[in-house]
Amino acid sequence: MLEQNQYTEDNIRSLDWKEHIRMRPGMYIGKLGDGSSPDDGIYILLKEVLDNSIDEFVMGSGKTIEVTVKDKTVTVRDYGRGIPLGKVVDVVSKMNTGGKYDSKAFKKSVGLNGVGTKAVNALSTYFRVESVRDNQQKAAEFSGGKITLDEDVIDTTKRKGTKVSFIADETIFKNYKYRNEYIIKMLKNYCYLNTGLTIIYNGEKYHSDNGLKDLLGENINEEDRIYPIIHLKDEDIELAITHSKTQYSEEYYSFVNGQNTTQGGTHLSAFREAIVKTVKEFYGKSFEAADIRKSIVSAISVKVEEPVFESQTKTKLGSTDMGPNLPTVRTFINDFVKTRFDNFLHRNPEVAEALLKKILQAERERKELSGIRKIARERAKKASLHNKKLRDCRVHLTDTKNSRSLESTLFITEGDSASGSITKSRDVNTQAVFSLRGKPLNSYGMSKKIVYENEEFNLLQAALNIEEDMENLRYNNIVIATDADVDGMHIRLLLITFFLQFFPELIKEGHLYILQTPLFRVRNKKETIYCYSEEERRAAINKLTGKPEITRFKGLGEISPDEFKFFIGEDIRLDPIMLDSATSIQKLLEFYMGKNTPDRQEFIINNLKVELDVLEE
């Protein structure tokens, strides 16, 4: 008879805080990633350290924060009060230790759980903290959360404050690199939310005098606004509102206690509802909510006591109340919008008239679309029962309580062979595949009608679930996976045109990527190296002894499913599609997809890169 496994006290193991964070990093910082996505772990580490410096500014200490990122070393220096010297080691290495439990000091802080800097410490190969108070300095260094240097308190002439430096662990964050665009966007948001704060990043200064008005000003060009930005604020709330002349969908920037809640939450739902209610009452008309909010570009920031978020990375607010014994978030936002927005419209009749025209235009367009939308929906309903275009995954971005929701990815592929390879090698939990048939339509200059008339666009919109708004977007990452040849490049451009034309926030919010696939495979009998550039190919040839076999991949269809799993697994390489905030989407589309052929030809000739395939024999 087989002996049964014994279940005794010996089977139960208690992990200390360092081991737990290193074993389950996703619980603390969301997804890991390599830095190609704005919500990758390396940016969360920076944010966790920065939040402490921001809290010092909020408490009235230190108007300047210096941030430097050099290679992989990140340093944050503030001029706040400095950590009490006797607690420097505990604050960064003992769980549930921090100054934010005294709710008088940090009533409306973001990082209330005392985990932030401990997670950074545990996930770094090098972590140093220095605190200066009363002309004295205390410093300590750690590796993987374990203390390696505990310096004595020394006298110093340095200005008071705290300085933290860290290098994220490359065994946890594979092949990572920081992208300036994401860091700058994060730092600008901190400045918009904390007027009077100056952040110096690698020598460049960022500052805002007008808060969310500046944020909207940076994200929607003046000539694209139907009316000037409306800016309303009070002690615990700030709003900025305008409508776009050219954009179809709604666009929101939402924040709670200085945290960018990219997935919205109770405050954003309340704001969207309050705008509709106030507008209906102001004009005395029962407009459709979608007509009022169509093309709105706005920002909301609220301060909530003891906020409850739906995940550790705090991207969606779950709190229903503004704080203990305070009104609900919904009531508070509704009352503020009803009073202040309504007053603004009464005092600014030219804005009220422009808004009314926009709503009536949206109503006309919706009625024109309603017939074709109904037909498209019926067609999509039938198609979805046996829709061969979408091979879905199990976890979606809307599953906020699932720790893998941020990994949800939709690959848009072209051709059966590429779709087949990705489908067979994907992670069915988090990776879905949408197959295109040939080249998509060039949607430049077309109206929203085309999204419903074109079966592929309609099914893609349905797969993403973004017909009404971005709130129910099903995938965090939308990845265009096409061949790197001329046809593949053209398909990429057509898809990017579609998203820019009808759903630009997908790009603005950092959801759209191009999949990098290897150009070469270099191997000998012992090792295989996949190379993404000529330099990597040369390095691989030098590394592998003898005469390695070199294969040039011409297209995705040539890569077998067994090999493909290496390119879409933990070592996936993605190129984010980014939109410069100063760029007008209309001008961009006009240049690349319009009828200005001579200008475009000149651009292509001036920027043409000829790549020669020099394969060494």
C-alpha positions as CSV (number, residue, x, y, z in Angstrom):
1,M,0.0,0.0,0.0
2,L,1.3,3.4,-1.0
3,E,2.1,5.7,1.9
4,Q,0.0,8.9,1.9
5,N,1.7,12.3,1.9
6,Q,1.7,13.6,5.4
7,Y,0.3,17.1,6.0
8,T,2.0,18.4,9.1
9,E,3.3,21.7,10.5
10,D,6.5,21.0,8.4
11,N,4.5,21.6,5.2
12,I,3.5,25.1,6.2
13,R,6.1,27.8,5.3
14,S,6.0,31.4,6.3
15,L,7.6,33.7,3.8
16,D,9.2,36.9,5.1
17,W,8.1,40.1,3.3
18,K,11.1,40.2,0.9
19,E,10.6,36.6,-0.2
20,H,6.9,37.2,-0.7
21,I,7.3,40.3,-2.8
22,R,10.0,38.6,-4.9
23,M,8.0,35.5,-5.4
24,R,4.7,37.3,-6.2
25,P,5.7,40.7,-7.6
26,G,2.5,41.0,-9.6
27,M,0.5,41.3,-6.4
28,Y,2.4,44.5,-5.5
29,I,3.2,46.2,-8.8
30,G,0.9,44.7,-11.4
31,K,2.6,43.2,-14.5
32,L,6.4,43.0,-14.9
33,G,7.1,43.9,-18.6
34,D,10.2,45.3,-20.2
35,G,9.3,49.0,-20.2
36,S,7.5,49.1,-23.5
37,S,4.2,49.7,-21.8
38,P,3.4,52.6,-19.5
39,D,2.0,50.3,-16.8
40,D,5.1,48.1,-16.7
41,G,6.5,47.4,-13.3
42,I,9.7,49.5,-13.7
43,Y,7.5,52.6,-13.9
44,I,5.4,51.5,-10.9
45,L,8.7,51.3,-8.9
46,L,9.6,54.8,-9.8
47,K,6.0,56.0,-9.0
48,E,6.1,54.3,-5.6
49,V,9.3,56.2,-4.7
50,L,7.9,59.5,-6.2
51,D,4.6,59.2,-4.3
52,N,6.5,59.7,-1.0
53,S,8.2,62.9,-2.3
54,I,4.8,64.2,-3.6
55,D,3.2,63.6,-0.2
56,E,6.0,65.8,1.3
57,F,5.1,68.6,-1.2
58,V,1.4,68.2,-0.4
59,M,2.2,68.6,3.3
60,G,4.0,71.9,2.4
61,S,7.6,70.7,2.4
62,G,9.9,70.8,-0.7
63,K,8.7,72.5,-3.8
64,T,11.3,70.8,-6.1
65,I,11.9,67.1,-6.8
66,E,14.8,65.9,-8.9
67,V,14.6,62.7,-10.9
68,T,17.4,61.1,-12.8
69,V,17.4,57.9,-14.9
70,K,20.8,57.0,-16.2
71,D,21.0,53.6,-17.9
72,K,19.2,51.5,-15.3
73,T,19.9,53.6,-12.2
74,V,17.0,55.7,-10.9
75,T,17.4,58.4,-8.4
76,V,14.7,60.5,-6.7
77,R,15.7,63.5,-4.5
78,D,13.2,65.6,-2.6
79,Y,13.7,68.6,-0.3
80,G,10.9,67.6,2.1
81,R,11.3,67.0,5.9
82,G,13.5,63.9,5.5
83,I,12.7,60.5,7.1
84,P,13.2,60.6,10.9
85,L,16.8,59.3,11.1
86,G,16.1,56.6,13.6
87,K,13.5,55.1,11.3
88,V,15.3,55.2,7.9
89,V,16.0,51.4,7.8
90,D,12.5,50.5,9.1
91,V,10.6,52.7,6.7
92,V,12.1,51.0,3.6
93,S,12.4,47.4,5.1
94,K,9.6,46.7,7.6
95,M,6.1,46.0,6.3
96,N,3.3,48.3,7.6
97,T,5.8,50.9,8.8
98,G,5.3,54.5,7.6
99,G,4.1,58.0,8.5
100,K,0.8,57.7,6.7
101,Y,-1.1,55.8,9.4
102,D,-1.5,59.1,11.2
103,S,-4.5,60.2,9.1
104,K,-4.1,63.8,10.3
105,A,-0.8,64.0,8.4
106,F,-1.8,62.1,5.3
107,K,-5.6,62.1,5.1
108,K,-5.7,62.1,1.3
109,S,-2.6,60.3,0.4
110,V,-2.2,57.6,-2.3
111,G,0.1,55.1,-0.7
112,L,-1.7,54.2,2.5
113,N,-0.6,50.6,2.9
114,G,3.0,51.0,3.8
115,V,4.2,48.7,1.0
116,G,5.5,51.0,-1.7
117,T,9.2,51.5,-1.0
118,K,9.5,48.1,0.5
119,A,8.4,46.6,-2.8
120,V,11.0,48.7,-4.6
121,N,13.6,47.6,-2.2
122,A,12.8,43.9,-2.5
123,L,12.7,44.1,-6.3
124,S,16.0,45.9,-6.7
125,T,19.6,44.5,-6.9
126,Y,20.7,47.9,-5.5
127,F,18.7,50.2,-3.2
128,R,20.1,53.2,-1.3
129,V,18.2,55.5,0.9
130,E,19.6,58.8,2.4
131,S,17.8,61.1,4.8
132,V,19.0,64.6,5.9
133,R,17.4,66.3,8.9
134,D,18.8,69.0,11.2
135,N,22.2,69.0,9.5
136,Q,22.6,65.2,10.0
137,Q,22.5,62.4,7.5
138,K,21.6,58.7,7.8
139,A,22.0,56.2,4.9
140,A,21.5,52.5,4.3
141,E,21.9,50.2,1.3
142,F,20.1,47.0,0.4
143,S,20.1,44.2,-2.2
144,G,16.9,42.2,-2.8
145,G,15.6,43.8,0.4
146,K,18.5,42.6,2.5
147,I,20.6,45.2,4.2
148,T,24.2,45.4,2.9
149,L,25.3,48.7,4.5
150,D,24.0,50.5,7.6
151,E,25.9,53.8,7.9
152,D,26.2,55.8,11.1
153,V,24.6,59.2,11.5
154,I,27.0,61.8,10.3
155,D,27.0,65.7,10.3
156,T,26.3,67.2,6.9
157,T,25.8,70.6,5.2
158,K,23.4,69.1,2.6
159,R,19.8,70.5,2.4
160,K,17.2,68.5,4.2
161,G,15.2,65.8,2.4
162,T,15.3,62.3,1.2
163,K,17.2,60.7,-1.7
164,V,16.5,57.2,-3.0
165,S,18.4,55.4,-5.7
166,F,17.7,51.9,-7.1
167,I,18.4,49.5,-9.9
168,A,15.5,47.1,-10.7
169,D,16.5,43.4,-10.6
170,E,17.1,42.2,-14.2
171,T,16.3,38.6,-13.2
172,I,12.7,39.8,-12.5
173,F,12.4,42.6,-15.1
174,K,13.8,40.9,-18.2
175,N,15.6,43.0,-20.9
176,Y,14.0,46.2,-19.6
177,K,14.7,49.8,-20.5
178,Y,13.1,53.0,-19.4
179,R,11.3,55.1,-22.1
180,N,11.6,58.8,-21.6
181,E,8.1,59.4,-23.1
182,Y,6.4,57.4,-20.4
183,I,8.4,58.9,-17.5
184,I,7.8,62.5,-18.8
185,K,4.1,61.9,-19.1
186,M,4.0,60.6,-15.5
187,L,6.0,63.6,-14.2
188,K,3.8,66.1,-16.1
189,N,0.7,64.5,-14.6
190,Y,2.3,65.0,-11.1
191,C,2.9,68.7,-12.0
192,Y,-0.7,69.2,-13.3
193,L,-2.1,67.7,-10.1
194,N,0.2,69.7,-7.8
195,T,0.4,73.3,-9.1
196,G,3.5,75.0,-7.8
197,L,5.6,71.8,-7.8
198,T,8.7,71.7,-10.0
199,I,10.1,68.4,-11.2
200,I,13.5,68.3,-12.8
201,Y,14.0,65.2,-14.9
202,N,17.5,64.6,-16.3
203,G,18.0,68.4,-16.2
204,E,14.7,69.3,-17.9
205,K,12.2,71.3,-15.8
206,Y,8.4,70.5,-15.6
207,H,5.9,72.8,-13.9
208,S,2.2,73.8,-14.1
209,D,0.4,76.9,-13.0
210,N,-3.1,76.0,-14.3
211,G,-3.4,72.3,-13.3
212,L,-5.8,70.2,-15.3
213,K,-6.4,73.1,-17.7
214,D,-2.7,72.7,-18.8
215,L,-3.2,68.9,-19.1
216,L,-6.1,69.4,-21.5
217,G,-4.3,72.2,-23.3
218,E,-1.4,69.8,-24.0
219,N,-3.7,67.0,-25.2
220,I,-6.1,68.9,-27.5
221,N,-4.9,71.6,-29.9
222,E,-6.6,75.0,-29.7
223,E,-7.9,74.8,-33.3
224,D,-9.6,71.5,-32.5
225,R,-11.6,72.8,-29.5
226,I,-15.3,73.7,-30.0
227,Y,-15.1,76.1,-27.1
228,P,-12.2,77.2,-24.7
229,I,-11.4,74.8,-21.9
230,I,-13.7,75.1,-18.9
231,H,-11.7,74.9,-15.7
232,L,-13.6,74.4,-12.4
233,K,-12.1,73.6,-9.0
234,D,-12.7,73.4,-5.3
235,E,-10.8,72.0,-2.3
236,D,-11.3,68.3,-3.1
237,I,-12.2,68.4,-6.8
238,E,-10.9,69.9,-10.1
239,L,-12.4,69.6,-13.6
240,A,-11.3,70.6,-17.1
241,I,-13.8,70.2,-20.0
242,T,-14.0,70.8,-23.7
243,H,-15.4,69.1,-26.8
244,S,-13.3,68.2,-29.9
245,K,-14.3,69.2,-33.5
246,T,-12.8,66.1,-35.1
247,Q,-12.7,63.3,-32.5
248,Y,-15.6,60.7,-32.4
249,S,-15.2,59.2,-29.0
250,E,-15.1,60.4,-25.4
251,E,-11.7,61.0,-23.8
252,Y,-11.1,61.2,-20.1
253,Y,-8.1,61.7,-17.8
254,S,-9.0,60.8,-14.3
255,F,-7.2,61.0,-11.0
256,V,-7.7,60.2,-7.3
257,N,-5.4,61.7,-4.7
258,G,-2.8,62.3,-7.4
259,Q,-3.0,58.8,-8.8
260,N,-3.8,58.4,-12.5
261,T,-6.8,56.0,-12.4
262,T,-6.4,54.8,-16.0
263,Q,-9.4,52.4,-15.6
264,G,-11.7,55.1,-14.1
265,G,-13.9,53.9,-11.3
266,T,-16.7,55.4,-9.2
267,H,-15.6,59.0,-9.6
268,L,-15.4,58.9,-13.4
269,S,-18.8,57.2,-13.6
270,A,-20.3,59.9,-11.4
271,F,-18.7,62.6,-13.5
272,R,-20.0,61.2,-16.8
273,E,-23.5,61.0,-15.3
274,A,-23.3,64.5,-13.8
275,I,-22.4,66.1,-17.1
276,V,-25.4,64.5,-18.8
277,K,-27.8,65.4,-16.0
278,T,-26.6,69.1,-15.8
279,V,-26.7,69.6,-19.6
280,K,-30.2,68.1,-19.9
281,E,-31.5,70.4,-17.1
282,F,-29.7,73.5,-18.5
283,Y,-31.2,73.2,-22.0
284,G,-34.5,71.6,-20.7
285,K,-34.2,68.8,-23.3
286,S,-34.0,65.1,-22.9
287,F,-31.0,64.5,-25.0
288,E,-29.4,61.1,-25.3
289,A,-26.4,60.7,-23.0
290,A,-24.2,59.5,-25.9
291,D,-25.0,62.7,-27.9
292,I,-24.0,65.0,-25.0
293,R,-20.7,63.2,-24.3
294,K,-19.7,62.5,-27.9
295,S,-16.3,64.1,-28.6
296,I,-15.9,65.3,-25.0
297,V,-12.3,65.7,-23.8
298,S,-12.0,66.2,-20.1
299,A,-10.1,65.6,-16.9
300,I,-11.2,65.0,-13.3
301,S,-9.3,64.9,-10.1
302,V,-10.8,64.2,-6.7
303,K,-9.3,63.8,-3.2
304,V,-10.9,61.0,-1.2
305,E,-10.1,60.1,2.4
306,E,-8.9,56.5,2.8
307,P,-9.6,55.5,-0.8
308,V,-10.3,51.9,-1.8
309,F,-8.9,50.8,-5.1
310,E,-9.8,47.7,-7.0
311,S,-6.2,46.6,-7.4
312,Q,-2.8,47.1,-5.8
313,T,-1.6,49.3,-8.7
314,K,-4.6,51.7,-7.9
315,T,-5.8,52.1,-11.5
316,K,-9.6,52.0,-10.7
317,L,-11.3,53.6,-7.7
318,G,-13.7,51.4,-5.8
319,S,-14.7,53.8,-3.0
320,T,-18.3,54.8,-2.9
321,D,-17.8,57.5,-0.2
322,M,-15.6,60.6,-0.1
323,G,-14.4,59.3,3.4
324,P,-15.8,58.3,6.7
325,N,-19.0,60.2,7.6
326,L,-18.7,62.1,4.3
327,P,-21.1,62.2,1.3
328,T,-20.9,59.6,-1.4
329,V,-18.6,60.2,-4.4
330,R,-21.6,60.3,-6.6
331,T,-23.5,62.9,-4.6
332,F,-20.3,65.1,-4.1
333,I,-19.5,65.2,-7.8
334,N,-23.1,65.6,-8.9
335,D,-23.6,68.6,-6.6
336,F,-20.3,70.2,-7.7
337,V,-21.0,69.8,-11.5
338,K,-24.7,70.8,-11.1
339,T,-23.7,74.1,-9.4
340,R,-20.5,75.1,-11.1
341,F,-20.9,73.8,-14.6
342,D,-24.5,75.1,-14.8
343,N,-23.3,78.5,-13.5
344,F,-20.6,78.6,-16.1
345,L,-23.0,77.9,-19.0
346,H,-25.3,80.6,-17.8
347,R,-22.5,83.1,-17.6
348,N,-21.0,82.1,-21.0
349,P,-23.8,82.0,-23.5
350,E,-21.4,81.6,-26.4
351,V,-20.0,78.4,-24.9
352,A,-23.6,77.1,-24.2
353,E,-24.5,77.8,-27.9
354,A,-21.4,76.0,-29.2
355,L,-22.1,73.0,-27.0
356,L,-25.7,72.9,-28.1
357,K,-24.7,72.9,-31.8
358,K,-22.3,70.0,-31.1
359,I,-25.0,68.0,-29.3
360,L,-27.5,68.5,-32.1
361,Q,-24.9,67.5,-34.7
362,A,-24.1,64.4,-32.7
363,E,-27.9,63.6,-32.6
364,R,-28.2,64.0,-36.4
365,E,-25.2,61.7,-36.9
366,R,-26.5,59.1,-34.5
367,K,-29.9,59.0,-36.3
368,E,-28.2,58.7,-39.7
369,L,-26.1,55.8,-38.3
370,S,-28.9,54.0,-36.4
371,G,-30.2,52.0,-39.3
372,I,-26.8,50.8,-40.5
373,R,-25.7,50.2,-36.8
374,K,-28.7,47.9,-36.3
375,I,-27.9,45.9,-39.4
376,A,-24.3,45.7,-38.4
377,R,-25.2,44.5,-34.9
378,E,-27.5,41.8,-36.2
379,R,-24.7,40.7,-38.7
380,A,-22.1,40.7,-35.9
381,K,-24.5,38.7,-33.6
382,K,-24.8,36.0,-36.2
383,A,-21.1,36.1,-37.0
384,S,-20.0,36.0,-33.4
385,L,-21.6,32.6,-32.9
386,H,-19.1,31.2,-35.3
387,N,-16.8,34.1,-35.8
388,K,-13.5,32.7,-37.0
389,K,-11.8,36.1,-36.9
390,L,-11.4,36.2,-33.1
391,R,-9.8,33.5,-31.0
392,D,-10.5,34.9,-27.6
393,C,-8.6,34.6,-24.3
394,R,-10.0,33.9,-20.8
395,V,-8.7,37.0,-18.9
396,H,-9.7,40.5,-20.0
397,L,-8.8,44.1,-18.9
398,T,-12.2,44.4,-17.4
399,D,-11.5,41.6,-14.9
400,T,-9.8,44.2,-12.5
401,K,-9.7,41.7,-9.6
402,N,-7.6,39.3,-11.7
403,S,-3.9,40.0,-11.2
404,R,-3.2,39.1,-14.9
405,S,-5.8,41.6,-16.4
406,L,-3.0,44.0,-17.4
407,E,-1.4,41.2,-19.5
408,S,-4.5,40.8,-21.6
409,T,-3.4,41.2,-25.2
410,L,-5.1,41.1,-28.7
411,F,-2.8,40.2,-31.6
412,I,-4.1,41.6,-34.9
413,T,-2.6,39.3,-37.6
414,E,-2.8,39.0,-41.4
415,G,-3.0,35.8,-43.3
416,D,-3.8,32.2,-42.1
417,S,-0.2,31.0,-41.6
418,A,0.8,33.9,-39.2
419,S,-2.6,33.7,-37.4
420,G,-2.2,29.9,-37.0
421,S,1.3,30.1,-35.6
422,I,0.3,32.7,-33.0
423,T,-2.9,30.9,-32.1
424,K,-1.1,27.6,-31.5
425,S,1.7,29.1,-29.4
426,R,-0.2,31.8,-27.4
427,D,-1.1,31.8,-23.7
428,V,-4.9,31.1,-23.9
429,N,-5.4,32.8,-20.6
430,T,-4.2,36.3,-21.6
431,Q,-3.6,36.3,-25.4
432,A,-6.3,36.6,-28.1
433,V,-5.9,36.6,-31.9
434,F,-7.9,38.6,-34.4
435,S,-7.2,37.5,-38.1
436,L,-7.5,40.0,-40.9
437,R,-8.2,38.9,-44.4
438,G,-5.8,40.8,-46.7
439,K,-5.4,44.5,-46.4
440,P,-7.9,46.5,-44.4
441,L,-9.7,49.4,-46.0
442,N,-8.0,52.9,-46.0
443,S,-10.5,54.7,-43.6
444,Y,-8.8,58.1,-44.0
445,G,-11.4,60.9,-44.3
446,M,-14.3,58.5,-43.9
447,S,-17.1,58.9,-41.4
448,K,-18.0,56.5,-38.6
449,K,-20.5,54.9,-40.9
450,I,-17.6,52.9,-42.5
451,V,-16.9,51.2,-39.2
452,Y,-20.4,49.6,-39.3
453,E,-20.4,49.0,-43.1
454,N,-17.0,47.3,-43.2
455,E,-17.3,43.8,-41.7
456,E,-13.7,43.6,-40.5
457,F,-13.8,47.0,-38.8
458,N,-17.1,46.3,-37.2
459,L,-15.9,42.9,-35.8
460,L,-12.7,44.5,-34.6
461,Q,-14.6,47.2,-32.8
462,A,-16.8,44.5,-31.2
463,A,-13.8,42.4,-30.2
464,L,-12.3,45.4,-28.4
465,N,-15.7,46.5,-27.0
466,I,-15.1,50.2,-27.6
467,E,-18.1,51.2,-29.7
468,E,-19.5,53.5,-26.9
469,D,-16.4,54.4,-24.9
470,M,-13.0,53.1,-23.6
471,E,-14.4,52.1,-20.2
472,N,-15.0,48.5,-21.2
473,L,-11.9,48.0,-23.4
474,R,-11.3,44.2,-23.2
475,Y,-7.5,44.1,-23.8
476,N,-4.7,46.2,-22.3
477,N,-2.4,45.6,-25.2
478,I,-3.4,45.7,-28.8
479,V,-0.6,44.4,-30.9
480,I,-0.3,44.6,-34.7
481,A,1.6,41.5,-35.8
482,T,2.4,41.8,-39.5
483,D,5.3,40.9,-41.7
484,A,8.2,43.4,-41.8
485,D,7.9,43.7,-45.6
486,V,6.3,46.4,-47.7
487,D,2.8,44.8,-47.5
488,G,3.1,44.3,-43.8
489,M,4.2,47.9,-43.3
490,H,1.2,49.1,-45.4
491,I,-1.2,47.0,-43.3
492,R,0.3,48.5,-40.1
493,L,-0.3,52.0,-41.5
494,L,-3.9,51.3,-42.5
495,L,-4.6,49.9,-39.0
496,I,-3.0,52.8,-37.3
497,T,-5.1,55.1,-39.6
498,F,-8.2,53.3,-38.4
499,F,-7.4,53.8,-34.8
500,L,-6.2,57.4,-35.2
501,Q,-9.4,58.3,-37.1
502,F,-12.0,56.7,-34.8
503,F,-10.3,55.7,-31.5
504,P,-7.3,58.0,-30.9
505,E,-7.4,57.5,-27.1
506,L,-6.2,53.9,-27.6
507,I,-3.0,55.3,-28.9
508,K,-2.9,58.3,-26.5
509,E,-3.4,56.0,-23.5
510,G,-0.6,53.7,-24.7
511,H,-2.5,50.5,-25.7
512,L,-1.3,50.1,-29.3
513,Y,2.0,48.3,-30.3
514,I,3.9,46.7,-33.1
515,L,5.2,43.2,-32.5
516,Q,8.9,42.9,-33.2
517,T,9.8,39.5,-34.6
518,P,13.3,38.2,-35.3
519,L,14.9,38.7,-38.6
520,F,17.5,35.9,-38.2
521,R,17.9,32.6,-36.4
522,V,21.5,31.7,-35.7
523,R,22.2,28.2,-34.3
524,N,24.7,25.4,-33.8
525,K,24.0,22.0,-32.3
526,K,24.1,23.4,-28.7
527,E,22.4,26.8,-28.9
528,T,19.9,28.8,-30.8
529,I,19.9,32.6,-30.8
530,Y,17.1,34.8,-32.4
531,C,18.3,38.1,-33.7
532,Y,16.3,41.3,-34.2
533,S,18.9,43.3,-36.0
534,E,22.1,43.0,-38.1
535,E,24.2,43.9,-34.9
536,E,22.5,41.1,-33.0
537,R,23.2,38.7,-35.9
538,R,26.9,39.5,-35.9
539,A,27.1,39.2,-32.2
540,A,25.5,35.7,-32.3
541,I,27.9,34.5,-35.0
542,N,30.8,35.6,-32.9
543,K,29.3,33.9,-29.8
544,L,28.6,30.5,-31.4
545,T,31.7,28.6,-32.3
546,G,32.2,26.8,-35.5
547,K,30.1,27.5,-38.6
548,P,26.6,28.3,-37.3
549,E,23.6,27.9,-39.5
550,I,21.9,31.2,-40.3
551,T,18.3,31.5,-41.4
552,R,16.6,34.7,-42.5
553,F,12.9,34.9,-41.7
554,K,11.0,36.5,-44.6
555,G,7.6,36.5,-42.8
556,L,5.7,35.5,-39.7
557,G,4.2,32.5,-41.6
558,E,7.7,31.0,-41.8
559,I,8.1,30.8,-38.1
560,S,6.8,27.6,-36.6
561,P,4.4,27.6,-33.6
562,D,7.1,25.9,-31.5
563,E,9.5,28.9,-32.2
564,F,6.8,31.6,-32.0
565,K,6.1,30.9,-28.3
566,F,9.6,32.5,-27.6
567,F,8.6,35.7,-29.3
568,I,5.2,36.3,-27.6
569,G,6.1,34.9,-24.2
570,E,8.0,36.7,-21.3
571,D,10.7,37.9,-23.8
572,I,8.2,39.5,-26.1
573,R,9.5,42.7,-27.8
574,L,7.0,45.4,-28.5
575,D,7.3,48.8,-30.1
576,P,4.7,51.2,-28.7
577,I,2.9,53.5,-31.1
578,M,3.2,56.9,-29.4
579,L,1.6,60.2,-30.3
580,D,3.4,63.4,-29.7
581,S,1.1,65.7,-27.8
582,A,2.0,68.6,-30.1
583,T,0.9,66.7,-33.1
584,S,-2.5,67.3,-34.7
585,I,-4.1,64.0,-35.6
586,Q,-5.8,65.5,-38.6
587,K,-2.6,66.9,-40.0
588,L,-0.8,63.6,-39.4
589,L,-3.4,61.6,-41.2
590,E,-3.6,64.1,-44.0
591,F,0.2,63.9,-44.6
592,Y,0.5,60.1,-44.6
593,M,-2.9,59.1,-46.1
594,G,-4.1,62.2,-47.9
595,K,-3.6,63.3,-51.5
596,N,-0.4,65.3,-51.0
597,T,1.6,62.7,-53.1
598,P,4.7,65.0,-53.9
599,D,5.2,66.0,-50.3
600,R,5.0,62.4,-49.2
601,Q,7.3,61.2,-51.9
602,E,9.9,63.7,-50.9
603,F,9.6,62.6,-47.2
604,I,10.0,58.9,-48.2
605,I,13.1,59.6,-50.3
606,N,14.7,61.8,-47.6
607,N,14.0,59.1,-44.9
608,L,14.6,56.0,-46.9
609,K,16.8,53.4,-45.2
610,V,18.2,50.7,-47.4
611,E,18.9,47.5,-45.5
612,L,21.1,45.0,-47.3
613,D,20.9,41.4,-46.2
614,V,24.6,40.5,-46.0
615,L,24.6,36.9,-45.0
616,E,28.1,35.6,-44.2
617,E,28.8,32.3,-45.8
